[in-house]
Each structure stands twice: as structure tokens, then as C-alpha cells.
Amino acid sequence: MKKQLPKRNEVEVKHTWNVHSIYANDQLFEQALQNLENKVETFNANFEGKVKDSLSINMGLDALRSIQEIMVKVSAYAQLQSSADSTSEENQMRVGKTMLRLQKLYKKLDFFESELKDLDEETLLEASKNSSDNEKYLLDFIEYKKHLLTKEAEKVLTALSPVLNAPYQSYNRFKLVDMKFNDFTIDGVNYPNSFTLFENEYEYEINHQVRRKAYETFYQKLGEYQHGFASQYYAQLQKEKAMADLRGFNSVFDYLLESQKVPRSFMDRQIDLIMNELAPVMRKYAKLLQKVHGLEKMTYSDLKIAVDPSFEPKVRIEDAKDMLMDGLSILGDEYLELVRRSFDERWIDFPQNVGKSTGGFCSSPYGANSFILINWNGQMDEVMVLAHEIGHAGHFQYANKFQNIFNTRPSLYFIEAPSTTNELIMSKHLIQKATDERTKRWIQSVMISRTYYHNFVTHLLEAAFQREIYEKIDKGEPISANVLNQTKLSVLRKFWGDTVEIPEWAGLTWMRQPHYFMGLYPYTYSAGLTLGTVVSKRIFEGTLDPKRWIDVLKAGGTKKPLDLALMVDVDLSTEKPLRDAIQFIEATIDNIIKLS
């Protein structure tokens, strides 16, 4: 029987992240907020109505960087505590008050961008040439300038941003606080259910009755909330369409892809090639699962079970540290020190507890260490999640160290490359160390079921679903829960064909992911892993010096995604890297079948 999740105050502190490395206590946090408010007042006094030439532009941007550094730290301090326990009234109030105060500051800073907009391009270009620190910011601004509205309109949008961002906040509150899942009983044993237990335990449960019942009761509860969730998501979609129209974009796709610095054809290629060419490969894998488990039929609730569940040793947190230190050592001593610090300095929040965000993420506020949230279940799968998030941490620790705050963040198209590269490095390392065929098969199956299934299937199917929904939005079609359900069902059934039985309730899967409130994010997982597949292979083969990859991480957002990839001789403008990744997945699955 699964235990009920503990409350936050019942988990081991040594396994939680130390948010107080940002501010030692709430008093220092409050002082930082007050300091921030004073800086904004000084900024306004020094620059409002005075941004006229190259000198004043760069002086203003230098001061703005300092303001943004404090903003991200105070925001992280409040948000991270809420992510660890959203049921806490103290955490809710802290994050709420922080966001209200930051909102007032954003409104006060609005003038600066409006004054830049009023300047001619020649003046902005001159300013960019006179400051390497501000060059990228200004060149990006010149490119985006045509989409800015009047000073008054931009002020209104800033004032309305808490309302415009409300759908995502409401989604998380419903999901993490309000939704209570029913227990279920199998053979007289009672099993509790929750978002965290389902996604971290029951989806992988080897008892077929328990797993399938967990799916049934989980999705039954989702169904009770589907219309409210659909309303929240539709509000998000309408907001994005309205913003696209207001800012003069031809479509909501153009609006959402603008900051990614890649054309829509890149997204379409990623979705279409995987939907058409990876689908038959993954059906082969599904048939293998059905065969080794002796299942009469393969269903949607069976897709995440292990190939060899009896060979699934539990991994302690201390063992995970040793494994990661060993596996990632190929990236060099400097990188290894980041891995060590992530454990020793409590960057990682391991426990599953009531009110904690599901899944995993990494936050790296500028000027502070990184913070990694996972829901540790002691399986190899979770070691890969940890490798993934440490990939994000390593990336931004390098970028934050070598770039100023304007230049740290690369395009979303690239953002998942460092994380997925780490996953594959770990997989290759463990396979290399394995001394018997069963262990090799097990590691290969983890690589398929975690790294590739998660990024090339789960997130890619989200992307295919998103594309259809956004096309409806661009056409002015209304969206309801039924439309969302049927669209998701259609995508799932197209990918899995008649190999996997996809029940009607699987259409509710769209309710599980927060990614739909983050623009065109889901497809970028497979884009990052496409690059990660090539990079990890070359590092292991010795044809790519790991130092060159570290240089890419240090570059942060100073280059466009294609140029970052070219730093390690990978041309993402062609289909070849993606086709090579699909071929690698197929060869790995064929080898698992052979070893089975």
C-alpha cells in the first residue's frame, strides 16, 4: 500500500533545498525589496524624460541591469517556497505580496522602453556599438520595436499583467491545492492517490491491476474539473491571440515563436517527422512491453512500465550523487564541482510532500545558486530527471558567471539541449560500465522510457496537440473541454495507431501539463534532445572536446540557437540531426528487443 504524502514540516530538512542561501531570513528579504523600491525611485528620477542619446541609453541600461538582478532574486525567494508547499498560507501571502510590489515597480519602469521606442534606429545602433554589455539587448529591441504599442497602451498592459497571467496561477492552485483524488481498493488493500503519487509512482507500478485502477480513478477526478480547466486554458489562448493581434503579428504562431529566433518551419519539421517516422518505432517498443509483461492488450495505462521490472534496484539519494559525479566527470573538473555543490549546498529539493509542484524544474536566479525541484521516488528514472535538471543548473551557472543578466538566457529552442545532453551522457556512461547484457538492456530501456519517451513522445504529442489548438484559435474557432479532449485523443490515436488502446478518458491528458500556459514550449524538448543526441555521442566517441560544449554553455544567450549549435559543428537548419536521433532511438529499441 502507498503511504499518504507527508506534510512539508514532516520531511527531512537535509533533503530539501536551502532557499535561505538567497536571503538568510524574511527580514533580509524585506530589506532587499525595500532596496529595490529605492533603486527604482532613483532610476526614475535620473532617467524619466531624459533618455535622448547613446550615453543616457547605456547609463540607463546599466542601472536597469542592477535592478533586474534584485528583481529575479526576490521573486525566486518567494516563488520557490510556494512551489515546495503551495498549501502554506504563509507562502501564499509572501508570494502574493511580492508579486503586488513587483507589479508596481514594473509600472514605474515602463517609461524607459517607451522612450527607447521613440528614438530613431541610428541612435539605438550607436548605443549598441558603444556598449558590449548592452549590445544584444539593444539589437533585440530594434528588431522587436515595430511590435511595441504606444506608451499609454504599454502601461495598460503592464497594469493588467496580473490579470493576464491569472489563468496559469489558477491552474496551479486548482491542481496543487484544490484537487483531492479518491483512494481506490484492489484485493482489499486501500491505495491513496494524488497528482504526485500518480505521476511518480502509479504510472510505473508493475501490478497491472493497481496501475490501471490508478489511471481510471485519476482520470475520473480530472473529468470532474475538465470544464473549469478548459475555461482557464481558453482564457490563456484568447490572451495570446489578442496580444498577437495587438502587436501586429500575422498569427499567434508568429507571436509565440518571435522570441525563439527560429521560423515556424522548424517547429513543423520537429512535429511532422516525429509523428510520422518515430511513431512506428515507438509502436515496436509498445509491442515489446506487451510481450514481456504477457498483456492481453496494450493500453494507454501500460506505456510507462519497465521492460524488466524485477531488475529495478532502488537508488538512494547518496548513491545518485556518486553516480552523477562519476557519469558527468567526462565534462571536466569545473563542471563536476557544480554537481558536487548541488548536493552539498542543498540546491536540490527531493521529498514528495503535500502541496509540492509535480514533475521537476530548475530555477537559477542571477547572482545565486540554482534550485532544483524533483519528486524523488528512488528509481533510476529519477536519477535521469536529476541529471536533466543539473544540466539546466550547470548551463545557467556558467551563463550567469560569464554573461550579464541581459545576455544569460538563450532561445527557448535551445534551452533543453544542455539538460537532455546530461541525460544521455549518464545513460551512455552506465551502459559503458555495465558488465552483463541484462544491465545494458535495463539502462537502454531507461534511456528510451525516460529520456526519449518523455521528450520525443510525451512533450512532442503535447506540441502536436498545441499546434491544432492554435490553428483553431487563429481561425477564430471557439474552444471547449470537448474540443480539447477530442483533439488530444486524435493526436494520441494517430501516433500509437492500433498498437495501443487509447480510451476516451485519455483525451483529458491535456489537463496534466502546465506547458500549455508557456507558449510553444513543448516541441522544444525534442529540439533540444536532437542536439543533445549528437553532442553526447560525439563527446563519448572523443570527436568533440567537452570544453567546446562548456563554451556553448558559457555563451548563454549571446547567440541565436543555430549559431550556438554551430559552435559544436551541428547544423540544425537541416533534417539530418533529427533523422539521426530517430535512427538512434530505433537502433536502441532493436537492441533491447534483441537482448530480450
TITORVO-498864 format. One line per field, with one value per residue (C-alpha): z, y negated, x negated. Coordinates in steps of 0.02 Angstrom, whole numbers, m for minus. Example, Ala and Ser with C-alpha at 12.3 -4.5 7.8 and 13.67 -1.06 7.14 Angstrom:
pz = [390 | 357]
py = [225 | 53]
px = [m615 | m684]
END
This chain:
pz = [0 | m41 | 105 | 111 | 63 | 213 | 250 | 216 | 400 | 410 | 278 | 312 | 302 | 238 | 80 | 46 | m45 | 54 | m10 | 127 | 26 | m67 | 90 | 262 | 328 | 287 | 366 | 241 | 103 | 155 | 157 | m20 | m77 | 4 | m77 | m243 | m223 | m181 | m334 | m446 | m373 | m407 | m582 | m621 | m553 | m657 | m822 | m847 | m991 | m1010 | m1124 | m1276 | m1339 | m1334 | m1166 | m1075 | m1156 | m1092 | m921 | m905 | m960 | m839 | m697 | m760 | m755 | m571 | m538 | m632 | m532 | m371 | m450 | m500 | m328 | m228 | m348 | m334 | m144 | m138 | m283 | m234 | m60 | m135 | m259 | m115 | m20 | m102 | 39 | 162 | 195 | 239 | 71 | m22 | 64 | 37 | m149 | m167 | m80 | m176 | m344 | m299 | m252 | m406 | m513 | m452 | m495 | m670 | m699 | m641 | m758 | m910 | m966 | m1012 | m1151 | m1217 | m1226 | m1317 | m1440 | m1481 | m1529 | m1708 | m1756 | m1790 | m1609 | m1543 | m1657 | m1599 | m1418 | m1457 | m1530 | m1377 | m1250 | m1270 | m1111 | m1187 | m1370 | m1376 | m1280 | m1399 | m1558 | m1498 | m1453 | m1627 | m1701 | m1586 | m1587 | m1725 | m1613 | m1468 | m1436 | m1379 | m1209 | m1138 | m1209 | m1141 | m971 | m976 | m1022 | m879 | m758 | m819 | m815 | m651 | m731 | m895 | m802 | m693 | m795 | m755 | m571 | m561 | m649 | m520 | m374 | m434 | m473 | m319 | m184 | m225 | m316 | m198 | m277 | m213 | m137 | m228 | m171 | m250 | m168 | m4 | 1 | 4 | m104 | m88 | m248 | m291 | m434 | m360 | m316 | m486 | m589 | m481 | m425 | m505 | m687 | m662 | m547 | m602 | m528 | m680 | m580 | m466 | m608 | m718 | m573 | m525 | m703 | m701 | m537 | m577 | m743 | m667 | m550 | m693 | m784 | m640 | m666 | m856 | m895 | m768 | m829 | m1010 | m967 | m891 | m1042 | m1164 | m1070 | m1096 | m1281 | m1303 | m1215 | m1330 | m1485 | m1426 | m1395 | m1566 | m1649 | m1544 | m1582 | m1767 | m1791 | m1933 | m1821 | m1642 | m1701 | m1761 | m1595 | m1488 | m1597 | m1613 | m1457 | m1505 | m1654 | m1768 | m1905 | m1889 | m2014 | m1877 | m1762 | m1901 | m1952 | m1774 | m1754 | m1925 | m1936 | m1762 | m1785 | m1949 | m1930 | m1743 | m1717 | m1799 | m1695 | m1531 | m1578 | m1588 | m1411 | m1353 | m1426 | m1333 | m1169 | m1206 | m1243 | m1093 | m974 | m1052 | m1076 | m1174 | m1243 | m1233 | m1160 | m1129 | m945 | m988 | m1085 | m942 | m864 | m860 | m983 | m839 | m678 | m574 | m614 | m547 | m399 | m285 | m288 | m129 | m140 | m85 | m223 | m351 | m305 | m334 | m499 | m563 | m506 | m595 | m754 | m780 | m745 | m933 | m937 | m834 | m656 | m661 | m710 | m581 | m445 | m492 | m474 | m303 | m243 | m297 | m169 | m32 | m31 | m40 | m212 | m232 | m157 | m156 | m50 | m109 | 2 | 3 | m97 | m190 | m376 | m481 | m601 | m593 | m636 | m610 | m563 | m573 | m511 | m567 | m431 | m331 | m340 | m437 | m361 | m422 | m381 | m407 | m327 | m279 | m294 | m284 | m462 | m599 | m692 | m559 | m573 | m754 | m702 | m584 | m721 | m830 | m702 | m658 | m844 | m829 | m671 | m749 | m903 | m806 | m678 | m823 | m914 | m757 | m719 | m892 | m954 | m882 | m841 | m1013 | m1101 | m999 | m1070 | m1243 | m1355 | m1293 | m1446 | m1367 | m1183 | m1166 | m1253 | m1101 | m992 | m1114 | m1157 | m974 | m975 | m1124 | m1053 | m897 | m1000 | m1107 | m954 | m864 | m1019 | m1038 | m856 | m866 | m856 | m915 | m1052 | m934 | m854 | m1026 | m1080 | m921 | m944 | m1128 | m1083 | m953 | m1087 | m1202 | m1070 | m983 | m1094 | m1265 | m1216 | m1108 | m1231 | m1403 | m1363 | m1213 | m1248 | m1436 | m1427 | m1322 | m1463 | m1596 | m1491 | m1464 | m1649 | m1688 | m1548 | m1601 | m1781 | m1717 | m1619 | m1772 | m1868 | m1732 | m1680 | m1500 | m1380 | m1256 | m1148 | m1280 | m1417 | m1311 | m1267 | m1445 | m1513 | m1385 | m1420 | m1607 | m1583 | m1465 | m1580 | m1734 | m1651 | m1572 | m1709 | m1668 | m1566 | m1408 | m1348 | m1311 | m1207 | m1213 | m1044 | m1111 | m1200 | m1031 | m1031 | m1085 | m908 | m831 | m907 | m861 | m1025 | m1117 | m1016 | m1076 | m1261 | m1390 | m1265 | m1280 | m1453 | m1396 | m1285 | m1438 | m1523 | m1376 | m1368 | m1555 | m1522 | m1360 | m1454 | m1571 | m1438 | m1312 | m1449 | m1508 | m1331 | m1295 | m1461 | m1425 | m1580 | m1479 | m1342 | m1193 | m1168 | m1330 | m1259 | m1099 | m1207 | m1280 | m1104 | m1059 | m1211 | m1132 | m1244 | m1340 | m1498 | m1588 | m1567 | m1737 | m1702 | m1531 | m1614 | m1747 | m1607 | m1593 | m1782 | m1782 | m1918 | m1852 | m2011 | m2093 | m2056 | m2028 | m1838 | m1809 | m1928 | m1844 | m1674 | m1736 | m1809 | m1643 | m1550 | m1671 | m1657 | m1467 | m1466 | m1588 | m1472 | m1320 | m1419 | m1468 | m1287 | m1233]
py = [0 | m175 | m293 | m460 | m602 | m689 | m872 | m988 | m1003 | m813 | m788 | m781 | m955 | m889 | m830 | m998 | m1147 | m1291 | m1442 | m1543 | m1544 | m1687 | m1781 | m1712 | m1762 | m1858 | m2016 | m2021 | m1979 | m2128 | m2239 | m2182 | m2228 | m2398 | m2423 | m2376 | m2502 | m2638 | m2593 | m2608 | m2780 | m2837 | m2763 | m2859 | m3022 | m3000 | m2942 | m2979 | m3102 | m3105 | m2957 | m3052 | m2987 | m2844 | m2896 | m2910 | m2748 | m2647 | m2729 | m2685 | m2506 | m2484 | m2540 | m2431 | m2277 | m2306 | m2323 | m2163 | m2065 | m2105 | m2075 | m1896 | m1855 | m1921 | m1838 | m1671 | m1679 | m1696 | m1582 | m1437 | m1422 | m1418 | m1283 | m1174 | m1195 | m1288 | m1241 | m1354 | m1516 | m1599 | m1550 | m1607 | m1776 | m1801 | m1766 | m1867 | m2021 | m2007 | m1999 | m2151 | m2253 | m2198 | m2242 | m2422 | m2430 | m2362 | m2501 | m2632 | m2563 | m2562 | m2734 | m2676 | m2558 | m2686 | m2818 | m2697 | m2664 | m2849 | m2858 | m2829 | m2669 | m2760 | m2819 | m2645 | m2567 | m2694 | m2649 | m2464 | m2494 | m2591 | m2455 | m2270 | m2239 | m2315 | m2272 | m2116 | m2198 | m2345 | m2242 | m2132 | m2289 | m2363 | m2200 | m2199 | m2386 | m2378 | m2270 | m2392 | m2492 | m2671 | m2722 | m2728 | m2559 | m2475 | m2549 | m2474 | m2303 | m2310 | m2360 | m2215 | m2084 | m2004 | m1977 | m1919 | m1793 | m1733 | m1576 | m1495 | m1542 | m1473 | m1313 | m1280 | m1323 | m1202 | m1066 | m1075 | m1134 | m1106 | m939 | m792 | m620 | m473 | m320 | m155 | 26 | 180 | 351 | 272 | 153 | m34 | m148 | m339 | m440 | m615 | m706 | m669 | m488 | m454 | m534 | m470 | m300 | m228 | m260 | m141 | m16 | 163 | 230 | 211 | 205 | 68 | m34 | m26 | m66 | m213 | m279 | m254 | m345 | m481 | m524 | m510 | m653 | m753 | m734 | m817 | m975 | m974 | m1119 | m1236 | m1190 | m1214 | m1386 | m1433 | m1368 | m1455 | m1618 | m1592 | m1557 | m1711 | m1818 | m1755 | m1784 | m1960 | m2001 | m1934 | m2044 | m2198 | m2186 | m2162 | m1981 | m1883 | m1737 | m1678 | m1562 | m1709 | m1798 | m1649 | m1600 | m1776 | m1760 | m1586 | m1656 | m1513 | m1505 | m1404 | m1278 | m1217 | m1178 | m1096 | m988 | m930 | m882 | m806 | m700 | m628 | m597 | m507 | m423 | m394 | m329 | m158 | m141 | m176 | m54 | 78 | 32 | 42 | 217 | 268 | 207 | 304 | 462 | 460 | 423 | 550 | 422 | 474 | 298 | 144 | m6 | m189 | m148 | m23 | m135 | m184 | m14 | 52 | 181 | 277 | 228 | 365 | 284 | 111 | 79 | m65 | m209 | m306 | m494 | m467 | m337 | m457 | m585 | m458 | m402 | m579 | m629 | m477 | m492 | m680 | m681 | m674 | m858 | m907 | m954 | m1125 | m1051 | m914 | m1046 | m1114 | m940 | m918 | m1088 | m1049 | m909 | m977 | m1152 | m1090 | m1155 | m1007 | m979 | m790 | m745 | m712 | m811 | m883 | m1045 | m1024 | m1057 | m900 | m847 | m939 | m1106 | m1210 | m1394 | m1490 | m1668 | m1781 | m1800 | m1648 | m1460 | m1355 | m1272 | m1102 | m1032 | m847 | m718 | m580 | m401 | m308 | m240 | m255 | m359 | m493 | m490 | m540 | m679 | m740 | m731 | m832 | m969 | m977 | m1006 | m1162 | m1213 | m1192 | m1288 | m1439 | m1438 | m1457 | m1584 | m1687 | m1687 | m1736 | m1847 | m1993 | m1971 | m2035 | m1900 | m1742 | m1662 | m1581 | m1549 | m1426 | m1322 | m1285 | m1282 | m1093 | m1045 | m1053 | m957 | m815 | m803 | m763 | m626 | m543 | m560 | m470 | m332 | m305 | m303 | m173 | m63 | m76 | m22 | 123 | 295 | 401 | 395 | 382 | 223 | 149 | 187 | 109 | m53 | m62 | m38 | m178 | m289 | m252 | m258 | m413 | m521 | m487 | m440 | m595 | m718 | m641 | m570 | m648 | m827 | m806 | m745 | m899 | m1002 | m916 | m948 | m1130 | m1159 | m1102 | m1208 | m1365 | m1339 | m1340 | m1499 | m1585 | m1538 | m1612 | m1445 | m1425 | m1304 | m1192 | m1043 | m928 | m1010 | m991 | m810 | m758 | m846 | m761 | m593 | m615 | m652 | m504 | m382 | m442 | m414 | m244 | m175 | m10 | 48 | m37 | m50 | m234 | m252 | m405 | m466 | m483 | m639 | m726 | m711 | m893 | m939 | m869 | m986 | m1167 | m1185 | m1247 | m1407 | m1434 | m1464 | m1349 | m1263 | m1076 | m1048 | m1123 | m973 | m864 | m1004 | m1012 | m823 | m818 | m922 | m827 | m661 | m722 | m811 | m667 | m542 | m647 | m678 | m491 | m449 | m576 | m679 | m828 | m906 | m932 | m1104 | m1160 | m1111 | m1205 | m1357 | m1343 | m1345 | m1496 | m1590 | m1598 | m1697 | m1793 | m1692 | m1627 | m1441 | m1390 | m1483 | m1401 | m1230 | m1278 | m1308 | m1117 | m1089 | m1038 | m1113 | m1119 | m1202 | m1030 | m873 | m768 | m788 | m744 | m595 | m535 | m546 | m444 | m314 | m305 | m276 | m137 | m53 | m60 | 16 | 151 | 192 | 201 | 321 | 425 | 436 | 482]
px = [0 | m61 | m80 | 7 | m108 | m187 | m160 | m306 | m354 | m368 | m504 | m692 | m766 | m933 | m845 | m761 | m832 | m903 | m807 | m891 | m1051 | m966 | m912 | m951 | m780 | m622 | m693 | m837 | m715 | m609 | m764 | m805 | m629 | m645 | m816 | m740 | m599 | m727 | m831 | m678 | m637 | m816 | m809 | m651 | m723 | m882 | m810 | m624 | m610 | m800 | m837 | m899 | m1066 | m1191 | m1263 | m1096 | m1034 | m1183 | m1185 | m1001 | m1027 | m1173 | m1060 | m917 | m1028 | m1062 | m875 | m835 | m964 | m872 | m702 | m743 | m812 | m665 | m545 | m637 | m641 | m452 | m406 | m518 | m444 | m271 | m325 | m384 | m220 | m78 | 41 | m52 | 42 | m124 | m197 | m41 | m43 | m230 | m220 | m60 | m131 | m294 | m206 | m99 | m252 | m348 | m198 | m203 | m388 | m360 | m234 | m359 | m493 | m378 | m435 | m610 | m559 | m435 | m570 | m686 | m545 | m534 | m718 | m774 | m863 | m1026 | m1037 | m999 | m1130 | m1258 | m1219 | m1237 | m1410 | m1464 | m1424 | m1461 | m1359 | m1203 | m1230 | m1122 | m981 | m978 | m989 | m846 | m749 | m773 | m707 | m554 | m522 | m392 | m281 | m278 | m119 | m101 | m168 | 8 | 56 | m101 | m62 | 111 | 43 | m83 | 54 | 161 | 22 | 80 | 249 | 173 | 65 | 209 | 251 | 84 | 94 | 271 | 219 | 83 | 197 | 331 | 204 | 94 | 213 | 397 | 398 | 415 | 406 | 507 | 424 | 451 | 453 | 376 | 393 | 445 | 295 | 328 | 219 | 216 | 199 | 138 | 53 | m119 | m85 | m10 | m149 | m292 | m229 | m73 | m118 | m266 | m177 | m211 | m49 | 63 | 224 | 160 | 86 | 240 | 357 | 246 | 263 | 450 | 480 | 353 | 434 | 607 | 559 | 485 | 650 | 742 | 637 | 623 | 740 | 659 | 485 | 540 | 605 | 436 | 343 | 460 | 429 | 242 | 267 | 376 | 246 | 108 | 214 | 260 | 77 | 28 | 158 | 118 | m67 | m42 | m92 | m13 | 32 | 20 | m120 | m224 | m195 | m247 | m396 | m467 | m574 | m635 | m732 | m681 | m547 | m386 | m455 | m574 | m428 | m327 | m475 | m502 | m319 | m290 | m447 | m422 | m236 | m267 | m436 | m459 | m281 | m314 | m473 | m384 | m244 | m381 | m430 | m248 | m232 | m390 | m314 | m155 | m253 | m372 | m227 | m111 | 27 | 181 | 189 | 79 | 170 | 128 | 101 | m37 | m156 | m271 | m302 | m480 | m546 | m623 | m532 | m613 | m781 | m739 | m854 | m809 | m933 | m970 | m1000 | m1181 | m1204 | m1130 | m1263 | m1402 | m1325 | m1309 | m1483 | m1552 | m1449 | m1465 | m1652 | m1679 | m1630 | m1781 | m1829 | m1748 | m1579 | m1599 | m1619 | m1447 | m1374 | m1455 | m1394 | m1216 | m1211 | m1323 | m1248 | m1067 | m1019 | m901 | m728 | m699 | m546 | m371 | m252 | m78 | m65 | m229 | m239 | m235 | m372 | m536 | m615 | m771 | m774 | m939 | m914 | m1056 | m1187 | m1130 | m1149 | m1024 | m871 | m812 | m641 | m608 | m493 | m614 | m549 | m714 | m708 | m838 | m710 | m726 | m916 | m892 | m773 | m908 | m1040 | m921 | m892 | m1077 | m1103 | m996 | m1088 | m1259 | m1204 | m1144 | m1283 | m1404 | m1296 | m1266 | m1453 | m1511 | m1368 | m1272 | m1088 | m1032 | m1135 | m1111 | m954 | m961 | m812 | m682 | m726 | m897 | m850 | m827 | m989 | m1105 | m981 | m948 | m1134 | m1165 | m1034 | m1115 | m1290 | m1229 | m1146 | m1300 | m1412 | m1306 | m1296 | m1484 | m1508 | m1385 | m1465 | m1318 | m1188 | m1039 | m1107 | m1142 | m965 | m896 | m994 | m946 | m764 | m775 | m851 | m704 | m566 | m631 | m740 | m664 | m486 | m471 | m547 | m517 | m344 | m256 | m308 | m302 | m122 | m85 | m161 | m57 | 99 | 47 | 23 | 200 | 273 | 179 | 235 | 415 | 379 | 306 | 464 | 572 | 648 | 713 | 628 | 718 | 671 | 741 | 637 | 480 | 521 | 557 | 403 | 291 | 372 | 345 | 160 | 133 | 225 | 133 | m36 | 0 | 114 | 197 | 47 | 109 | 288 | 322 | 481 | 593 | 533 | 354 | 415 | 407 | 217 | 204 | 258 | 99 | m30 | m70 | m166 | m11 | m23 | m203 | m179 | m258 | m372 | m334 | m409 | m574 | m609 | m634 | m729 | m850 | m865 | m902 | m1057 | m1091 | m1092 | m1229 | m1332 | m1331 | m1378 | m1525 | m1587 | m1587 | m1668 | m1805 | m1767 | m1706 | m1811 | m1692 | m1772 | m1689 | m1519 | m1559 | m1598 | m1423 | m1350 | m1455 | m1389 | m1216 | m1101 | m1232 | m1200 | m1046 | m1009 | m1076 | m1238 | m1256 | m1239 | m1366 | m1492 | m1498 | m1479 | m1296 | m1186 | m1007 | m944 | m942 | m840 | m995 | m1017 | m833 | m837 | m998 | m912 | m764 | m882 | m975 | m810 | m762 | m933 | m922 | m746 | m801 | m946 | m829 | m717 | m868 | m927 | m751]
END
